[in-house]
Amino acid sequence: MNASALLLQPQDYSLLTDLYQLTMAACYVGEGLEQRSASFELFARRLPEGFGYLVAMGLEQALDYLEQFCFTSEQIAALQATNIFANAPSRFWELLAESRFSGDVWAVPEGTIVFADEPLLRVEAPLWQAQMVETYLLNALNYQTLIATRAARLRDVVGDEAALLEFGTRRAFSPQASLWAARAAIAGGLNATSNVLAALQLGQTPSGTMAHSLVMALSALEGSEEQAFTAFHRYFPGAALLIDTYDTIAAAQKLADRVKAGEIQVNAIRLDSGDLVTLSQQVRQLLPHTLIFASGDLDEYEILRLQSAGAEIDGYGLGTKLVTGAPVNGVYKLVEIDGIPVMKASSGKVTYPGRKQVFRRYQNGVLEADRLALSTEPPQPHETPLLQPVFKQGKRLY
């Protein structure tokens, strides 16, 4: 197996799908139904445990995918070589060869708060196209919506003043996921990311500290932890110092002595292990003017615990529990075919039929209520429709 073949390129987007999207599309063609008008909606049936809302995210990548949607002759030949489609009608291959997404898309803007059963996005297109795009749209919106929501929950917990940094690249499910996670985290309320590629592509300045390995390497080669700090500050004088490689309080005491002597300025330190409450309090006593950052499998619940216990922490680095964890189980369901409302009626998975709109009402700038309605219904007084047109007849509107 050639591992390099698994690197995703824009021209591969259309094949990044589940097999059954292709087999269903072939069936639609065989039955002469492929051009029937279909409407699918993407929504979450239920929220992750403990969540009260979702922050919609991933629309930019979804629209980019729809713009790129096509099949090359090489891709079509590869599909034919599988022999899975031996009985597929020839018109199926002709459709793939001439394919471009030609439908309409309605979506809530990125960053919008949404709730269970409220569509984040609606696709209105020929049946085979609307079916084919399901997998990628779910992948793009589900993951980024999860990260943006977690980021918003973290910001709600710490308030406006604390710094929140995204450190999740090494824990994300893939290199692509790490880029999407960084984007969604910043959109959801984090200040910066350590992911250099993501930061530069987003026009941001990457942010980070240092690792234990530098302290260990320089301590061994240059004599002491103190000399490791001195060497790092020689090149990055404003950077945070990681002080818990050996003895956190001893390191803080030595830094405090040097600060008092005017030998060094310590803008920030990071704590990555140990009792963060006690250690942060002791470090604050020794370095009262130094910002204290904490990291190490933190989430909103652990930060709440630290705050309630009196931890002296000014900012947090978020990794594993930000970019992984319980997913947003968004689904993509057919709601109308050729103008006929349809629904799924299986136990526990009932869907509402028909194309829908979400109307939101505010009271004094605060969200008061949402109303899930058919898209043909007019808004009531003081209601704002959330779903807006973003694609029209295959053309992106912004």
N, C-alpha and C positions, 0 to 999 in steps of 0.2 A: 504493500500500500504506500502510495506517495503522499506523505504528510503535507507537503506544500500545496497539494491540490485542495486542502481544506481551508485555505485562506479565502475569505469572502471578498469578492469584488462586486461592484454595482451590476455588472452584466450577469451575475449569478443570481440576482434577487429572485427572479421568477421561479427558479428551481429550488429555492430555499422554502420548501413547502412539504406538506404531508402527501404521501402517495394518493390518498383517497380524494384529494382535491382534483387531481388529474383524472383519476378513474371516473369520478362523478361527472366531471366536465365532458369526458368522452361519451358517457351514457346520455347526458343531455343532448349532445350532438346527434347521437344515433337515433334518439327519439324525436328529433326535430324541435327541441325545446330550448336550444341554447340561447336564442335571442329574446326569449320572453323576459319581460321586465321584472326584476327581482329587487327586493329591499331587505337588507340584513342590518341588524343593530348590534353594536358591541357594548356590553354592560356587565356589571358585577352583580350576581344574584345576591350575594351576601358579602359583608365586609370581613377582613381578617379579625380574629378575636381581639377584643379590646379597642378596635378602631371605631371612631364615630363618624368618619368621613374619608373620602379619597381626594387626592389632588391630581387632576387629569394631567398626564404628561406623555410624550412620545409622538404627538401629532406631526411634528416636523419630519421625523424619520418615516412615519407612515406615508406622508404626502410625497416625500422623495422616492419611496418605493413605488408608489403608483405612477409617478412620472417616468420611472425607469422600466416599468413593466413591459417585457417583451421576451421572445424566445429566439435564439440564434439558430442557424441551420445546424451547427455542431451540437447544440443542446437537443434539438429535435431528433437528430440522428442517434444520439446517445440514448434517448428515451425509446426509440424504435428498436435499438439493439437489445433492450432488456427482454423483449418478447412478451412483456406484460400486456402490451396493447395490440396483440396480434389480431384481435377481432374488432378493434376500434375502427370506425368509419374513416375513410380517407379525408373527409371534410374536417375531421378533428385536427389533422396535421396541417391542413390549409389554414385553419383558424389560428393555430399557434404561430405559424409562420408570419401571418399578417397582424398579429395581436398587438394592440396598444390599448391601455385602459381608456374607455370612452364614457364612463359613467359620471354620476354626480356624487358628491360626498358632503355631508353635513357633520359638523363636529363642535364640541364645546372648546373654547380657547384653552390653550395650555395654562396651567395654574388655577383653573376653575375648580372650586370645591364641588364634588358630586357625592351622591349617596347611592345605596343599593337600588338596583332596578332602573336607574336613570342612564339613558344612552350617553356614552362618551362620543360615539361616532355612528353615523348611518351611511351605508353604501347603497346607492340606487343605480343599478347597471344591468346589462344583459346577464341572464342567469349564470352562464358559464364564467364570466369575468368576476361577478360578485362572489361566486363560490371560490374561485381560485385564489383570491387575495386574503382569505381568512387567516391562514397560519401566520403570515408575516405581520399582519395588523395586530393580532393578539400578542405576538412576541414583543413588538415594539411598544405597545401601550401598556400591557400588563406589567412588565418589569419596570419601566420608567415611572409609571403611576405609583408602584410600590415604593420606590426610592424617594420620589418627591413627597409622598405622604409621610414616610418615616422622617424625612428631613423637617417637614413642617411640624410634626409632633415634637421633635427635638427642640426646635426653635420656640414652640409654645412653652416648653418646660423651662428653658434657661432664660427666656426674655430677650430683649433686644441688645443687651450690652455684651453678653458672653460671646466669645469667638467659637465658632464651630467649623472644624476642618474635616474634609473628607479624605480618609486614609485607606480606602477599601480596595485599591487596585489589585493587591496580591490575594485578596479573598473573593473577588468577583468571580462569576462562573466562567468567564472567558475574557480575552483582551477586548473584544467588542463590547461585552457587558460592562467592563470597567469604564469605558468611555461614556456609555449611556448613563451609568450610575453617577459619574462625576457631574455630568450635565444636569441630571434630574435633581441631584442633591443641592447644587447651587441654586437651581430654580426654586427648590422647596424651602430655601432659607439658610443654607450653609454659606459661610463666607468665602471659602476657597477649597481647592483640591490639591493633593500632592501629585496627582497624575499630570506629568509634564505635557504630554501630547494633548490631553483633554483641555488643560488650561490654555495652552497656546492657541488651539483651534477655536476656543471660545473667547479669545481676546482677553484672557485673565492672566494674572501673575500666579504661578504655582507657589504653594506654601508647604513647608515641611520643617523638620528639625534635624535630628541625627540619630544614628542607631547605636546599640550597644557595641557592635563590632568595631566601630571607630575608636571608642573608648578603650576597649580591650586591646586592639592592635597597637595603638599609640602608647598605652600604659606599658605594654610589654616591650616595645621598641624604644620608647623615649623616657621611660622611667616611672611615670605616675599618672593617675587619673587627672591630676591638676595640670600636668603638662599637656595631656590630651585636650583639655578644655582650652588651654592657651593657644595651642596649635590651631584648633578649629576657629577660634575667634580671630586669629590672625588673618584669616581669609574671609570669614563671615561674621563680622563683629556684632551684628544685630540678631544672630540666630539663637534660638532656644537651645539650652544645654540639657542633655538627658543625664540626670544625676543619680539614677538608681541602679547602676551597674554593679556596684559593690555595697557601699554603706551610704544610704541616702542622706542621712542627717550629718554624717561626717563630711560628705561632699559639700552639702549646703553650708556647713560651718566654715570650711576652708574658703569657699567662695565669698561668704559674708566677711571674713577677715580681710580678704583682698579688696573687696568693695570699700570697706572702711578705710583701708590704706591708700585708696585711690589708684590701685593697680589695674583694676578691671571694672567694666560696667556690665552687669548681667540684666538684660532686658527681660528675659523669660527663661524658665526651666520647664522640663517635662517630667512627669511621673508616670511610669508605665506598669508598676507592680507594687505589691505590698498593700498595707492599710492606707488607702488614699485619704481618708478622713484625718487620721492622726498625723500622717506624714505631711499633708498639705498645711495643717495647722502649725506644725513645728517649723516647716520651711518658711511660712509667713512671718513667724517671729524672728527668724534669722535674716530673711531677705524681704523686708516689708514693702519695698518698692518694685519688686520683681513679679512679673506676671507668672502665674502657675497654670500649666496645662496638664491635663490628665488624659490618659488613653488606656486601652486594654479591655477589649470586649464590652464596651459601654453601650448602653441603650437608654431610652428615656426613663425606664423604670429604675435603672441603676443610678442615673443622674439624680432623679428625685430622691432616692435613698441617701445619696451623698449630700445633697443640699439639706435635707431634713436632719442629718447627723452633724451639720455644721462644718462641712468641708470648705476649705479656703481655696476654691478653684475658679480661675478666670476664663478658662476655655477648655475645649474638649476635642480630641481627635477620635473620629468615628470610623470604624472599619467593618469588621465581620458582621456585626448585628445590624449595620445600616444596609449593606449591599447583599445580604442573604436573608434567610428567614422565611416565615410563612408567606406564601405568594398571594398576590391579588388574582383570584380565579375568575378573571373576566371571560365571558363567553360571547360568541358571535352567532346570532340566531336569525333565521329567516322569519320575517314578520309580514311580508306581503309578496304575492306572486301574481303578475298580470292584473293588478288592482284588487286582488282577492286577499283580505286579511287572513293570516294563518297563525296557528299557535301550537306549541308543544304542550301536551297534557299529561305527561308521565309524572308519577308521584314525586313530589319534592322538587320538580324541575319545570313547573308550569311557566310558560312565557305569556306575555300580553300580546295580543295580535295587533297588527296595523302599524303604520309609520307613526312615530311619536315625537313630541316636543316636550321639553321641560321648561315650564314657566316659573320664574323665581320672583318672589316679592320681598322687598326690604322694608324695614321700619327703622327710621332714624339711622340709616346706614348699616343696620344689622340684619343679617339674613333672617327672615321671619318664617317663610314657608316656601316649599316647592310644590308645583302641581304637575303631575304627569298626565299629558293629554295627547290626543291625536294631533298629528301635524297640521291638519286642516282646521283645527279650532283656533279662533282668534284669542289673543291675550285678554285677560280681564284687566280692569284698572290697576295701575301700579305694578303690573307684571312685566318681566323682561324675559324674552326667549333665550335660552342658553345655546341651543344648537344653531350654528351659523353656516352658511354655504362656504365651502373651502375648495371645492372642485366642481366645475360645470362642464358637462359634455367633454370630459377628458382633459380639461384645461385647469391648471391650478390658478386660483383666484388671488393668491398673495404669495 
